[in-house]
Amino acid sequence: MSKSFKEIADQAKIKWSDDARSVYEAATASFDAELIARAELGTMLAEARKARHLTQPALSSVTGIQQAEISRIERGIGNPTTATLNRLAAALGQKIVLAPAH
């Protein structure tokens, strides 16, 4: 029976120094926060698109951004550039705003 990745990783972590464990935990927290932020951005983009009664292909046509990229962003797995976000926001009658963290 083979071990799962988690089992192998947990076994390896036992040998880590406190510093290594601290760095790992900080990196994990940062990565998790980024995934949450990407998912929230994707949800907001999809909601704005739907409020304008646009399909992904229609938004693609207006912006010149590939439909597949719009889909990745909306699903929270894309990594859009500022220029891409600005083009999408402009086409949706929106603007990019920095807001205080929750």
Buried (B, 14 or more C-beta within 10 A) or exposed (E): EEEEEEEEEEEEEEEEEEEEEEEEEEEEEEEEEEEEEBBEBBEBBBEBBEEBEBEBEBBBEBBEBEBEBBBBBBEBEBEBEEEBBBBBBEBBEBEEEEEEEE
